[in-house]
């Protein structure tokens, strides 16, 4: 029986695809990771402006820790996609600038708090073969952050001159990460990574119709330590 060149090419192609699929299927394609999210803010903001605001009034976000959950889909050629999530933490905002606003203590005093939802989608490249027990990786992606439960403290209301309603616009910005995976078994592994994302927002505080505003860049860096399971 004669086999044409086209037939041979088709057979080779089918065998190659089958072999590639089998090799890829040997490694579980999905990871779930759970661990600790340590967030370090590098806050920079315009001085707050508006009616009855003295010069130099600013703010600063406190560092925090929360639960990290990561969902990872492995792709061919050492690539992967990660959706990094954290339990919405309560971020506390401290006053920065003058010691007092009027007669109210301000600098270093917690003036408000807010919770945020901040998923990050990352496209990652893993160095070294799948069989390597220790694999560094690097990723780039996009972060989306939205804020809720935006509440001034009693000290914040006092500094503003009365009950104040706070709004913070949502943010979309770039994100990067670098980390390492230590494989314990084929399915269990440990991870450590350090990343940065750009989170910018427009702040408005409304006190009985008097609005004070600022542009804020939180620029959070995140250290993540987690354990993972492949399936």
N, C-alpha and C positions, 0 to 999 in steps of 0.2 A: 504494500500500500504506500503510495507516495503522499508526502505531506508538503504542502506548499510553504514558501517562505512566510507568507502571511499567517498561515496556521501555526508555524513554529513561533513567530512573534507573539501570537495570541496566547499560546501555551506558556511561554516565558513570562509574559505579563501577568497571567493568572497566577502562576506559581510565585512570582515576586510579591504580588498583592497579598496572597494567602500567607506567605512567610512573614511579611511585614505585619499583617494583622495579628498573626499568632505571637510574634515577638512582643508586640505592643500589649497584647492581652495578657502576657505573662505577668506584667506589672499591674496591680490594681489601679484603675484610672482616677479614683476619687480619694481625697483626704478630707477628714474633718479634724479641726484643731481647736483645742480649748486651753486657755491659759490666762496670764496676767498682762494687762495693758497698762504701762506706766507712761503717762503723757506729761511732757515738759513744754510749757508754753514759752514762746519768745515774743511777748506782746509788744507791739509798737502801735501807737494811736495818736491821732491829732488831738490837741487839747480840746476839751469839751467847750463848745461855744453856745451862746444863747443869752436870753435875758437874765441879768443879775448873776452871771457866772464870772468869778474873778479869774485873772490870768493864771495859767499854769495848772488848771484842774485837769487831771488825767485819770487813767485807771490801769489796772494790771490784773491778769488772770493767775490764779493759783494752780500749781501742778496738782495732778490727781492720779488715781489708779482705778481701774475698772476691769470687768470681765472681758476677755477677748474670745471671739469665736471666728474661725477662718474656714471657709469652704474652698477647696482647691480641686480643679479639674486638670489632670495631666494630659498633655498633647504630645504628638510625635516630636522627635528631634530635640528633646530636653526642654521643651517649652511647657508652660503651665499658665492657667488663669486662676487668680485668687480673688475671692470676695471677702474682705476683712471687715468684721463687724465688732462693735463693742456694746455692752449694756449701757444704755444712756446714763451717764454720770451727772452728778450735780456739780457744775463748775461755779466756784465762788470768785467774785470780782472784788478786788480791793481798790480803795481810792489811792491815788498817787498825785503828789504835788504839794500844795500848801498843807501845813499842819492842821489848820481848821478852815472851814468854809463858813464865814460869819463867826459864830461862837461854837459851831458843831465840829468835833474832831473828825478829820478826814483822812489824812495820809496814813496808809497801812490798815485802815478800818474796812471790814467787809461791808460793801454798800449794796450789793445785789447778788443774785444767783440765777443760774439758768441751766436747763438740761439741753443736751444736743444729741441728735441722731446723725451719725457721720460714717456711712459706708464708704469703703474705698475699693475700687476695682483695679486690679494690678495684672499686667502681662509680664510674666517672669521667665528668666532663662536660668536653668540649673546646670552648673558646671560638673564635669566628670560623669562617668557612666552611672546607670541606675544601680549597679552592683556595689558602688563605692559606699562605704559606711558613713563617710563624712562628705557632704556635698554643699558647697557654697552656692548662693543664688543671688540674682539681682533683678529688680523689677521696676517698671514705670507704669503709671496709670493716672486715674482721675479720682478725686475726692468730692463728695457732695455732703454738705453740712447744713442742717436746719435746726433752729432753736425753738424751744418751748418752755413752759413754766418759768417765764422771765419775771422774777419777783424782786423788787427792792427790799432791803432790810429796813428796820426802823431807823437805823443810822443814815441809810441812803435817802429815805423820805425826808428826814430832818434836814439833811444837807441840801435837798432839792427845794425845800420850803413847803412840803406837803405830800400827800399821796401821789405817787408817780406811776404812770404806765410806761413800760419799756417795750420797745420793738427792736429786733435785730433781723436784718435781711439774711436770706439763705446765701450760701456760697458754693461755687464750683471752681475747683482749682487743680493743678497738677500734684502728683504724689510720686515719691520714689522710695524704694526700700532695698536693703541688702541684708542677707542673713545666711544662716547655715542650718542644715538638717543633719541630724545624727540618727542613723537607722539602727534600731535595736533588733528588730526582726523584720520579716518581709512586710508586716502590717503595722507594727508599732514603731514610733519614732519621736524624737525630741527636736524642738526648733528654738532658735533665738534669732531675732532680727531687730534692726534699727531703721526707722523710716522718718520721713518728713512729708508734710503736706501743706499746701497754701490754703489758708482759711481766712477770708476777708469778709467783713460785714459793715453795714452802716447802722450806727446806733442812734436811736431817737428816744429821748425821755420827755414825756408829756406830763406836766404838772399844772392841772387846771387851765389848759390851753397854752401854757408857756412851754415851748419846745427847745430842748437842748440837744445838740447833735455832735457826732464824731465819726470818723472812719477808723476802723480797728483792723489790724492784721494780727491774728493769733499765732501763726506760723508754728503749729505744734510739731514737736518731734516725739516719736513713740518708740519705747523699748518693749518688745514683746518676748515673753518666755512661755512656751506652750508645749503640750504633748499632743500627738496626733495618732489617728488610726486610718489605715487605708482600706478601701473596700471597692 
